[in-house]
Amino acid sequence: MSTANLSEDLLVGASEIAQFVFANDDKSSRRRVYHLAEKKVLPIHRQPGLGLIARKSALQAHFTQLDKSYIV
């Protein structure tokens, strides 16, 4: 993956992650992001100096996998 593609794929901070996952970056959504990261429910990581980071592609893959697990 090139640097340009990686920078487009990277979400930095609870606000960006909340906007991507919940389509909302209010206080409640940001708090849910911190909770899900702490419980390791979503592929979100803590990066010193940046706070929370996540890759859009990793989140999409995670949700795709969840969708597949619900198919009977």
Secondary structure as the mmCIF struct_conf table of DSSP 4:
data_model
#
loop_
_struct_conf.conf_type_id
_struct_conf.id
_struct_conf.beg_label_comp_id
_struct_conf.beg_label_asym_id
_struct_conf.beg_label_seq_id
_struct_conf.end_label_comp_id
_struct_conf.end_label_asym_id
_struct_conf.end_label_seq_id
HELX_RH_AL_P HELX_RH_AL_P1 THR A 3 ASP A 9
STRN STRN1 LEU A 10 VAL A 12
BEND BEND1 GLY A 13 GLY A 13
HELX_RH_AL_P HELX_RH_AL_P2 ALA A 14 PHE A 22
BEND BEND2 ALA A 23 ALA A 23
BEND BEND3 ASP A 26 ASP A 26
HELX_RH_AL_P HELX_RH_AL_P3 LYS A 27 GLU A 38
TURN_TY1_P TURN_TY1_P1 LYS A 39 LYS A 40
BEND BEND4 LEU A 42 PRO A 43
STRN STRN2 ILE A 44 GLN A 47
TURN_TY1_P TURN_TY1_P2 PRO A 48 LEU A 50
STRN STRN3 GLY A 51 ARG A 55
HELX_RH_AL_P HELX_RH_AL_P4 LYS A 56 SER A 69
TURN_TY1_P TURN_TY1_P3 TYR A 70 TYR A 70
#
